[in-house]
Amino acid sequence: MNRLIAVALLALASAPALAQPVSTAPAADLATSCQGRDGWTDAAPPERLFGNTWYVGTCGITVLLITSDHGHVLIDGGPAAAAPLVAANIEKLGFQLRDVRWIVSSHEHDDHVGALAELKRLTGARLAALPTAAPLLASGEVSRDDPQQGMSHPYPPVAPDRVLQDGHDLRVGPLQLTGYATPAHSPGSASWTWQACEQVRCRTITYADSATTISAVAYRFSDHSERVAGVRAGFARMREMPCEVLVTPHPSASGLFARMAGRTPLADPVACERYVAAAEQRFADRLTQEEASAK
């Protein structure tokens, strides 16, 4: 047996027991339940992604719960109105809200972090964020240099309890999440990786943040060299991350539900490469269009 797997299993065996899920089988899979529905607050059933990683979000917004006998980690929360839906999904799986120890997020837009303040209150969890995102989350506002300034709405402010540096780990018992600064979609964008295991088979789950470079109508990336540099740095960082099972903040961006339903392979070692390559091409096209319109 691989030594790392053996150590992880030993840690789980000696851990203090938390409430275990009473059921791991949803009434209907996500792909079926969310067919034709991708709204940010369209209720979705919770479902196991792989191992100790569960989808607890909505049809249009990904929220993940990573569980252990030492406590759980929640990634993202959806818009403010999704907080009760996420909380209900955690409880439907048989987990206790109070056992969520930490919350982390992808990027500081209301459709992904609007629910964090309420979920933090409901669970009593602490919030961790990377340096650029931390003051933005605390303010409830997007950055002034965010291309979506003026089109992304304010959200309930939520102050981080810990600031993580790029490439550093957040640990909860046997859980180890690594946070990466990937400022392609927004200045405070973060992506996360961790290992999930089923018996002796382990896979790297990669929660790669949105890679789209959308903006307010009047915004021109060509006029903001520092943002162009940030986008390219974000793409490069995503390429460096380990990647086997790709998950994105909007499930449709990575065909997540079809993969969870077994219609297409869940794991793909080049999924992140394709994800980034497509985003780079879209961004290159955007810059070309801006240049052409300036003539």
C-alpha positions as CSV (number, residue, x, y, z in Angstrom):
1,M,0.0,0.0,0.0
2,N,1.3,3.5,-0.8
3,R,2.8,5.0,2.3
4,L,0.8,8.3,2.0
5,I,-2.4,6.4,1.7
6,A,-1.5,4.2,4.7
7,V,-0.8,7.3,6.8
8,A,-4.1,8.9,5.8
9,L,-6.0,5.8,6.7
10,L,-4.2,5.5,10.1
11,A,-5.1,9.2,10.8
12,L,-8.8,8.6,10.0
13,A,-8.8,5.5,12.2
14,S,-7.5,7.4,15.2
15,A,-9.6,10.5,14.7
16,P,-12.4,11.6,17.0
17,A,-15.7,10.6,15.5
18,L,-18.0,13.3,14.1
19,A,-21.5,12.7,12.8
20,Q,-21.5,10.5,9.8
21,P,-23.9,10.8,6.8
22,V,-27.1,8.9,7.2
23,S,-27.5,8.5,3.4
24,T,-25.1,8.8,0.5
25,A,-27.7,8.2,-2.2
26,P,-29.7,11.2,-3.5
27,A,-33.2,10.7,-4.8
28,A,-32.1,11.8,-8.2
29,D,-28.7,12.6,-9.7
30,L,-27.7,16.2,-10.4
31,A,-27.7,15.8,-14.2
32,T,-31.3,14.7,-14.1
33,S,-32.5,17.1,-11.5
34,C,-30.9,20.1,-13.0
35,Q,-31.7,19.4,-16.7
36,G,-32.9,22.7,-18.2
37,R,-32.3,24.5,-14.9
38,D,-29.1,26.4,-14.3
39,G,-30.2,29.3,-12.1
40,W,-28.0,30.4,-9.2
41,T,-30.7,29.5,-6.7
42,D,-32.3,26.6,-8.5
43,A,-32.3,23.9,-5.8
44,A,-30.2,20.8,-6.5
45,P,-29.8,17.5,-4.6
46,P,-26.5,16.9,-2.8
47,E,-24.4,14.2,-4.3
48,R,-21.0,12.6,-3.8
49,L,-18.3,13.8,-6.2
50,F,-15.6,11.4,-5.2
51,G,-14.5,10.0,-1.8
52,N,-15.0,12.6,0.9
53,T,-15.9,15.4,-1.5
54,W,-19.6,16.3,-1.9
55,Y,-21.6,18.7,-4.2
56,V,-23.9,20.7,-2.0
57,G,-24.5,23.7,-4.3
58,T,-27.3,24.7,-6.7
59,C,-28.0,23.8,-10.3
60,G,-26.0,26.9,-11.5
61,I,-23.4,27.4,-8.8
62,T,-20.9,24.9,-7.4
63,V,-20.4,24.6,-3.6
64,L,-18.3,21.7,-2.3
65,L,-18.1,20.0,1.1
66,I,-14.9,18.1,2.0
67,T,-15.4,15.9,5.0
68,S,-13.3,14.3,7.6
69,D,-13.6,12.9,11.2
70,H,-11.8,16.0,12.4
71,G,-14.2,18.5,10.7
72,H,-15.2,19.7,7.3
73,V,-14.2,22.4,4.8
74,L,-16.8,24.2,2.6
75,I,-15.7,25.8,-0.7
76,D,-17.9,28.8,-1.9
77,G,-21.5,29.4,-0.9
78,G,-23.4,30.8,-3.9
79,P,-25.4,34.0,-3.8
80,A,-26.9,35.2,-0.5
81,A,-30.3,33.5,-1.2
82,A,-28.6,30.1,-1.6
83,A,-27.4,29.9,2.0
84,P,-30.4,27.9,3.2
85,L,-30.2,25.6,0.2
86,V,-26.5,24.8,0.9
87,A,-27.1,24.3,4.6
88,A,-30.1,22.0,3.9
89,N,-28.0,20.0,1.5
90,I,-25.2,19.5,4.1
91,E,-27.8,18.3,6.6
92,K,-29.6,16.0,4.0
93,L,-26.3,14.1,3.7
94,G,-26.4,13.6,7.5
95,F,-23.6,16.0,8.3
96,Q,-23.8,18.6,11.1
97,L,-23.4,22.2,10.2
98,R,-21.4,22.7,13.4
99,D,-18.8,20.3,12.1
100,V,-17.8,22.6,9.2
101,R,-14.5,24.1,10.5
102,W,-13.3,26.3,7.6
103,I,-14.8,28.0,4.6
104,V,-12.8,29.1,1.6
105,S,-13.8,30.7,-1.7
106,S,-13.0,31.1,-5.4
107,H,-13.5,34.7,-6.3
108,E,-15.1,37.7,-4.7
109,H,-18.3,38.1,-6.8
110,D,-21.8,38.0,-5.3
111,D,-22.8,34.8,-7.1
112,H,-20.1,32.8,-5.3
113,V,-19.5,34.5,-2.0
114,G,-22.9,36.2,-1.2
115,A,-23.9,33.4,1.1
116,L,-20.6,33.1,3.0
117,A,-21.6,35.5,5.9
118,E,-24.7,33.5,6.6
119,L,-23.1,30.1,6.2
120,K,-20.3,31.3,8.6
121,R,-22.9,32.2,11.1
122,L,-24.9,29.0,10.7
123,T,-21.8,26.7,11.0
124,G,-19.6,28.7,13.3
125,A,-16.8,28.0,10.9
126,R,-13.8,30.2,10.3
127,L,-13.0,31.8,6.9
128,A,-9.6,31.6,5.2
129,A,-8.7,33.7,2.1
130,L,-5.7,34.7,0.1
131,P,-4.2,38.2,0.6
132,T,-5.9,40.0,-2.3
133,A,-9.3,38.6,-1.6
134,A,-9.3,39.1,2.2
135,P,-10.0,42.9,2.3
136,L,-12.5,42.6,-0.5
137,L,-14.5,39.9,1.3
138,A,-14.4,42.0,4.5
139,S,-15.8,45.0,2.5
140,G,-18.5,43.2,0.6
141,E,-17.3,45.0,-2.6
142,V,-15.5,44.0,-5.7
143,S,-12.1,45.5,-6.4
144,R,-11.9,48.9,-8.1
145,D,-9.7,47.3,-10.7
146,D,-12.0,44.4,-11.3
147,P,-13.2,44.5,-15.0
148,Q,-16.7,43.6,-13.7
149,Q,-16.8,46.7,-11.5
150,G,-20.3,48.1,-11.9
151,M,-21.9,44.8,-13.0
152,S,-21.1,42.7,-10.0
153,H,-23.4,43.5,-7.0
154,P,-22.3,44.1,-3.4
155,Y,-22.6,41.2,-1.0
156,P,-22.8,40.8,2.8
157,P,-19.3,41.5,4.1
158,V,-17.5,38.6,5.8
159,A,-14.2,39.1,7.5
160,P,-11.5,36.3,7.0
161,D,-10.1,34.8,10.2
162,R,-6.9,33.7,8.5
163,V,-5.0,34.9,5.5
164,L,-3.2,32.2,3.5
165,Q,-0.3,32.9,1.2
166,D,-0.2,31.7,-2.4
167,G,0.7,28.0,-2.5
168,H,0.2,27.4,1.3
169,D,-2.0,24.8,2.8
170,L,-5.1,24.8,4.9
171,R,-5.3,21.7,7.2
172,V,-8.1,20.1,9.1
173,G,-7.0,16.8,10.5
174,P,-6.1,14.6,7.5
175,L,-7.5,17.2,5.1
176,Q,-4.9,19.3,3.2
177,L,-6.1,22.0,0.8
178,T,-3.6,24.0,-1.2
179,G,-4.7,27.5,-2.3
180,Y,-3.4,29.2,-5.4
181,A,-3.6,32.8,-6.5
182,T,-5.2,32.6,-10.0
183,P,-6.2,36.2,-10.9
184,A,-7.6,35.5,-14.3
185,H,-11.3,36.1,-13.7
186,S,-10.9,38.6,-10.8
187,P,-8.0,40.2,-8.9
188,G,-8.7,38.1,-5.8
189,S,-9.3,34.8,-7.6
190,A,-8.2,31.6,-5.9
191,S,-8.1,27.9,-6.9
192,W,-7.8,24.9,-4.6
193,T,-6.5,21.3,-4.8
194,W,-6.7,18.4,-2.5
195,Q,-6.6,14.6,-2.4
196,A,-9.8,12.5,-2.1
197,C,-9.7,8.8,-1.6
198,E,-12.1,5.9,-2.1
199,Q,-10.6,2.8,-0.3
200,V,-7.0,2.8,-1.7
201,R,-7.7,4.8,-4.8
202,C,-6.9,8.5,-4.5
203,R,-7.4,11.3,-6.9
204,T,-6.4,15.0,-7.0
205,I,-9.5,17.2,-7.1
206,T,-8.9,20.6,-8.6
207,Y,-11.3,23.4,-8.0
208,A,-10.1,25.7,-10.7
209,D,-11.6,29.2,-10.6
210,S,-13.5,30.7,-13.4
211,A,-11.2,31.6,-16.3
212,T,-13.5,33.8,-18.3
213,T,-12.5,37.4,-18.9
214,I,-15.9,39.1,-19.1
215,S,-16.2,42.8,-18.2
216,A,-18.5,45.7,-18.0
217,V,-19.5,47.0,-21.4
218,A,-17.1,50.0,-21.5
219,Y,-14.1,48.2,-20.1
220,R,-11.1,47.6,-22.3
221,F,-8.4,45.2,-21.1
222,S,-6.1,46.9,-23.6
223,D,-6.2,50.1,-21.4
224,H,-5.2,48.2,-18.3
225,S,-1.8,46.5,-18.7
226,E,-1.7,45.4,-15.0
227,R,-5.0,43.5,-15.5
228,V,-3.7,41.8,-18.7
229,A,-0.7,40.7,-16.7
230,G,-2.9,39.4,-13.9
231,V,-5.0,37.4,-16.3
232,R,-1.9,35.8,-17.9
233,A,-0.4,35.1,-14.5
234,G,-3.7,33.4,-13.5
235,F,-3.6,31.2,-16.6
236,A,0.0,30.2,-16.0
237,R,-0.7,29.4,-12.3
238,M,-3.6,27.2,-13.3
239,R,-1.4,25.3,-15.7
240,E,1.0,24.6,-12.8
241,M,-1.6,23.1,-10.5
242,P,-1.9,19.3,-10.2
243,C,-5.1,18.3,-11.9
244,E,-7.1,15.1,-12.3
245,V,-10.7,15.8,-11.5
246,L,-11.6,19.3,-12.7
247,V,-14.4,21.2,-10.9
248,T,-15.4,24.8,-11.7
249,P,-17.5,27.4,-9.9
250,H,-20.1,27.2,-12.6
251,P,-20.6,23.4,-13.1
252,S,-21.5,23.8,-16.7
253,A,-18.0,25.2,-17.5
254,S,-16.5,21.8,-16.9
255,G,-19.4,19.5,-17.8
256,L,-19.5,18.5,-14.1
257,F,-22.9,17.0,-13.8
258,A,-22.5,14.7,-16.8
259,R,-19.2,13.5,-15.4
260,M,-20.6,12.9,-12.0
261,A,-23.5,10.9,-13.6
262,G,-20.9,8.7,-15.4
263,R,-21.9,9.9,-18.9
264,T,-18.3,11.1,-19.5
265,P,-15.1,10.3,-17.5
266,L,-14.9,12.0,-14.2
267,A,-11.1,12.1,-14.2
268,D,-9.0,13.6,-17.0
269,P,-5.3,14.4,-16.5
270,V,-5.4,17.0,-19.3
271,A,-8.7,18.6,-18.4
272,C,-7.1,21.7,-16.8
273,E,-4.8,22.2,-19.8
274,R,-7.8,22.2,-22.1
275,Y,-9.7,24.5,-19.7
276,V,-6.8,27.0,-19.7
277,A,-6.1,26.8,-23.4
278,A,-9.7,27.6,-24.3
279,A,-9.6,30.6,-21.9
280,E,-6.4,31.8,-23.3
281,Q,-7.8,31.7,-26.8
282,R,-10.9,33.6,-25.8
283,F,-8.8,36.3,-24.1
284,A,-6.5,36.6,-27.2
285,D,-9.6,37.0,-29.3
286,R,-10.9,39.7,-26.9
287,L,-7.6,41.7,-27.2
288,T,-7.6,41.4,-31.0
289,Q,-11.2,42.7,-31.1
290,E,-10.3,45.6,-28.8
291,E,-7.3,46.5,-31.0
292,A,-9.4,46.3,-34.2
293,S,-12.1,48.6,-32.7
294,A,-9.5,51.2,-31.7
295,K,-8.5,51.7,-35.3
